[in-house]
Amino acid sequence: MFDRAEQYAENKHIIGGQNRRISMTDGRLKLNEPMDKHTSWRVGGTADRFYVPADIDDLAGFLAGLPSDEELIFIGLGSNLLIRDGGIRGTVVAMKNVINELELLDDDRMKVGAGVPCARVARLSVKAGLSGAEFLIGIPGTMGGALAMNAGAFGGETWAIVTAVETIDRRGKIFERLPEDYEIGYRTVALPAEEWFISATLQLQQMTSNSEGDRLRELLARRSETQPMGEFSCGSVFRNPPGDYAARLIEACGLKGKQIGGARVSDKHANFIINTGNATAADIEELIESVAEEVEKKQGIRLECEVRIVGETVKC
């Protein structure tokens, strides 16, 4: 465990706003930031504060200066996330392409920052002659999000290749943790309260042929054929129930194409909900609930939403 926050005691200054006092270091702080610009669904109200850290040390200093009761949300690419139309009364920390180290530690281990897109990890691992991370090409988020939910695709899961992680808490303290420190399941990871991932060490294997590169191209082609690429979505909406697939159950209920407002169940993949261009977060949330209720009514299975839903509803 390391405390990098202390070194900021001399050079912090205070930003006031909305009756809050927040210590800022070298990153960029925006007030009343529209969150539809930062989510893959392209919906969501404004965040009171939106912080882009300069690096990990900067992030540690910023967190150490936050009020203890400040609502705090970390985001990467904004996939697997629905921010309600009323926005967020707190601070959003943007990790995408900021905490983005990607380092080859030795012949078969790679250290990856939480802000690195999963698809980039897949491509660069193959380029480095390593296999085992190809499935990440199918995850539309960053490594931080993949770690937080044990994201998976094409039969692979994130924590199957993780040997160690670094996390940070709201005091700016950094911890080194191992997989056995967590309860890890299908699309779930039990995290300590108010602690967020900042990096992971991945255990991969040396490639023995060019087949891994071919595999990557095959997975990209399959993703393009089966998923609504180029449309505003968040990835898969529901977890697959044991022994079955959410998409099959939704399609069996005749729900492909079902629409509420500007939100529609994809005609290409039933476990995707797309924003047709004018959806609100309320449209999407209502459609999620409607699909779950219909599947439960007709199939006897209650689908679990794997999308993180945060923020406030619009008050009439």
C-alpha positions in Angstrom: 0.0 0.0 0.0 1.3 3.4 -0.9 0.1 6.9 0.0 0.9 9.3 -2.9 -1.5 11.9 -1.7 0.8 13.5 0.9 3.1 15.0 -1.7 0.2 17.3 -2.8 -0.2 19.1 0.5 2.1 21.9 -0.6 0.7 22.6 -4.1 -3.1 22.1 -4.0 -5.5 24.9 -4.5 -9.3 25.0 -3.9 -12.1 25.3 -6.3 -15.4 26.3 -5.0 -18.7 25.5 -6.6 -22.2 24.6 -5.6 -21.3 24.9 -1.9 -18.5 22.4 -2.3 -14.8 22.7 -1.7 -12.7 20.4 -3.9 -8.9 20.2 -4.1 -7.7 20.2 -7.6 -4.2 19.3 -8.9 -3.0 19.2 -12.5 -6.0 17.5 -14.2 -9.0 19.2 -15.9 -12.1 19.9 -14.0 -15.4 20.8 -15.8 -18.6 21.9 -14.1 -22.1 20.9 -15.3 -20.7 18.5 -17.9 -23.3 16.9 -20.2 -22.8 13.1 -19.8 -24.4 12.2 -23.1 -21.0 13.0 -24.6 -19.3 10.4 -22.5 -21.6 7.3 -22.7 -21.9 4.9 -25.6 -25.7 5.2 -25.4 -25.4 9.0 -25.9 -27.9 9.8 -23.2 -27.7 11.2 -19.7 -28.0 14.5 -17.8 -25.2 16.7 -16.5 -22.6 15.8 -13.9 -22.0 18.5 -11.3 -18.2 17.9 -11.7 -16.3 16.0 -14.3 -12.6 15.4 -13.7 -9.9 14.2 -16.1 -6.7 13.3 -14.1 -3.3 14.0 -15.6 -1.9 10.7 -14.2 -2.1 8.4 -11.2 -0.3 10.8 -8.9 -2.7 13.6 -9.9 -5.7 11.3 -9.4 -4.4 10.4 -5.9 -4.1 14.1 -5.0 -7.5 15.0 -6.3 -9.2 12.1 -4.5 -7.5 13.0 -1.2 -9.0 16.5 -1.4 -12.6 15.5 -2.1 -15.2 15.9 0.7 -15.8 12.6 2.3 -19.5 12.6 1.4 -18.9 13.5 -2.3 -20.7 11.0 -4.7 -17.9 9.6 -6.9 -18.3 7.7 -10.1 -15.4 6.4 -12.3 -16.1 5.9 -16.1 -14.1 4.6 -19.0 -15.6 4.5 -22.5 -19.1 4.9 -20.9 -20.3 1.5 -22.1 -22.3 -0.8 -19.8 -23.5 2.4 -18.1 -26.8 4.2 -18.1 -26.8 7.7 -16.6 -30.3 8.9 -15.9 -31.6 12.2 -17.4 -31.4 14.0 -14.1 -27.6 13.6 -14.1 -25.2 13.1 -11.3 -24.9 15.3 -8.1 -21.3 14.6 -7.5 -18.0 14.0 -9.3 -17.3 11.8 -12.4 -13.7 10.7 -12.9 -12.9 10.0 -16.5 -10.2 7.3 -17.0 -10.4 6.7 -20.7 -7.0 7.2 -22.4 -5.6 8.8 -19.2 -4.6 5.9 -17.0 -3.4 4.2 -20.1 -0.1 2.5 -19.5 0.5 -0.7 -21.4 3.8 -2.3 -20.6 5.3 -5.7 -21.4 6.8 -6.9 -18.1 8.6 -10.0 -19.4 8.0 -12.7 -22.0 4.4 -13.4 -21.1 3.1 -10.8 -18.7 1.6 -7.4 -19.5 0.7 -4.5 -17.2 -2.4 -2.6 -18.4 -3.8 0.7 -17.1 -7.5 0.9 -16.3 -8.1 3.5 -19.0 -6.9 1.4 -21.9 -9.7 0.2 -24.2 -10.1 -3.6 -24.1 -9.9 -3.8 -27.9 -6.5 -2.1 -27.8 -5.2 -4.7 -25.3 -6.3 -7.5 -27.6 -4.6 -6.0 -30.6 -1.4 -5.0 -28.9 -1.0 -8.4 -27.2 -1.2 -10.2 -30.5 1.2 -7.7 -32.0 3.6 -8.5 -29.1 3.4 -12.2 -29.9 1.1 -13.1 -27.0 -2.1 -15.1 -26.9 -4.9 -15.3 -24.3 -6.3 -11.8 -24.5 -8.0 -12.1 -28.0 -11.5 -12.3 -26.5 -11.1 -8.7 -25.2 -11.7 -7.5 -28.8 -15.4 -8.2 -28.1 -15.6 -6.0 -25.0 -16.7 -2.4 -25.8 -15.1 -0.8 -22.7 -11.8 -0.1 -20.8 -9.9 -2.5 -18.7 -11.1 -0.8 -15.5 -14.7 -1.6 -16.4 -13.8 -5.1 -17.5 -12.1 -5.8 -14.1 -15.1 -4.3 -12.2 -17.6 -6.7 -13.8 -15.5 -9.6 -14.9 -16.4 -8.8 -18.5 -16.3 -11.6 -21.0 -16.8 -12.4 -24.7 -16.3 -15.3 -27.0 -15.9 -17.7 -24.1 -13.2 -15.7 -22.3 -13.4 -13.8 -19.0 -11.2 -11.0 -17.8 -10.2 -12.4 -14.4 -9.1 -15.7 -16.0 -5.9 -13.8 -17.2 -5.4 -11.5 -14.2 -2.6 -12.2 -11.7 -2.6 -8.9 -9.8 -4.3 -5.5 -9.7 -3.7 -2.0 -8.4 -6.5 -0.1 -6.9 -7.0 3.4 -5.4 -9.4 4.5 -2.7 -11.0 7.9 -2.1 -8.2 9.0 0.2 -5.7 8.6 -2.7 -4.1 5.5 -1.2 -3.0 2.8 -3.7 -3.2 -0.9 -3.0 -1.7 -4.0 -4.6 -4.2 -6.8 -4.6 -4.4 -10.4 -5.9 -7.4 -12.3 -7.4 -7.9 -14.2 -4.2 -8.7 -10.9 -2.5 -12.0 -10.8 -4.4 -15.1 -12.9 -4.8 -15.3 -13.3 -8.6 -18.2 -14.8 -10.4 -20.0 -14.6 -13.8 -20.1 -10.9 -14.6 -19.6 -10.0 -10.9 -16.7 -9.0 -8.7 -17.1 -8.1 -5.0 -15.1 -5.0 -4.5 -14.1 -3.2 -1.2 -16.2 -0.2 -0.6 -15.0 3.0 -2.4 -12.0 1.4 -4.1 -11.4 1.5 -7.9 -9.1 -0.3 -10.3 -6.2 1.6 -11.8 -4.2 -1.3 -13.4 -3.9 -5.0 -13.9 -1.2 -7.5 -14.6 -2.2 -10.1 -17.2 -0.7 -13.5 -17.6 -0.6 -14.5 -21.3 1.2 -17.1 -23.4 3.8 -16.9 -26.1 2.3 -17.4 -29.5 3.4 -20.5 -31.3 2.1 -19.6 -34.7 0.2 -16.9 -36.5 -3.1 -18.5 -35.7 -3.9 -16.0 -32.9 -3.8 -13.2 -35.4 -6.2 -15.1 -37.6 -8.3 -15.7 -34.5 -8.5 -12.0 -33.8 -9.7 -11.3 -37.3 -12.3 -14.0 -37.0 -13.6 -12.6 -33.8 -13.8 -9.1 -35.3 -15.7 -10.5 -38.2 -18.1 -12.4 -36.0 -18.7 -9.3 -33.9 -19.5 -7.3 -36.9 -21.9 -10.0 -38.3 -23.8 -10.5 -35.0 -23.9 -7.2 -33.2 -25.3 -3.8 -34.1 -22.0 -2.1 -34.8 -22.1 1.6 -35.6 -25.3 2.2 -33.5 -25.5 3.7 -30.1 -25.7 0.9 -27.6 -23.9 -0.2 -24.4 -23.1 -3.8 -25.3 -25.1 -6.6 -23.8 -27.9 -5.5 -21.5 -28.7 -8.7 -19.6 -26.6 -11.4 -18.1 -27.0 -14.9 -19.6 -29.0 -17.1 -17.2 -27.5 -20.5 -16.3 -27.6 -22.8 -19.2 -29.2 -20.4 -21.6 -28.8 -17.1 -23.4 -30.6 -13.8 -22.7 -30.7 -13.0 -26.5 -32.4 -16.3 -27.2 -35.0 -15.8 -24.5 -35.7 -12.2 -25.7 -36.0 -13.2 -29.3 -38.3 -16.2 -28.4 -40.7 -13.7 -26.8 -40.9 -11.8 -30.1 -39.2 -8.7 -28.6 -36.8 -7.9 -31.4 -37.7 -4.4 -32.6 -39.7 -3.6 -29.5 -39.5 0.2 -29.1 -40.2 2.7 -26.3 -39.6 6.3 -27.3 -36.2 6.4 -29.1 -35.0 3.1 -27.5 -35.3 -0.1 -29.4 -34.4 -3.8 -29.0 -31.9 -4.4 -31.8 -33.1 -6.4 -34.8 -29.6 -7.8 -35.1 -29.0 -9.0 -31.6 -31.8 -9.2 -29.1 -29.6 -8.5 -26.0 -28.7 -5.1 -27.4 -30.8 -2.0 -26.9 -30.0 0.8 -29.3 -30.6 4.6 -29.2 -32.2 5.3 -32.5 -31.2 8.9 -32.2 -33.6 10.6 -29.9 -33.8 8.3 -26.9 -33.8 9.5 -23.3 -32.3 7.5 -20.5 -35.8 7.1 -19.2 -36.8 5.4 -22.5 -33.9 3.0 -22.2 -34.6 2.2 -18.6 -38.3 1.6 -19.2 -37.5 -0.7 -22.1 -35.0 -2.7 -20.0 -37.7 -3.2 -17.4 -40.3 -4.0 -20.0 -38.2 -6.7 -21.6 -37.3 -8.3 -18.3 -41.0 -8.4 -17.3 -42.1 -9.9 -20.6 -39.4 -12.6 -20.5 -40.3 -13.5 -17.0 -44.0 -13.7 -17.9 -43.5 -15.9 -21.0 -40.4 -17.9 -20.1 -40.5 -18.0 -16.3 -37.0 -16.5 -16.1 -36.2 -13.1 -14.6 -33.3 -11.7 -16.6 -30.7 -9.8 -14.5 -29.5 -6.5 -16.0 -25.7 -6.2 -16.2 -25.9 -2.5 -17.0 -24.9 -0.1 -14.2 -27.7 2.5 -13.8 -26.7 5.7 -11.9 -27.9 9.2 -11.4 -31.2 11.0 -10.8 -34.5 10.9 -12.7 -36.0 14.1 -14.0 -38.5 15.4 -11.5 -41.7 16.6 -13.0 
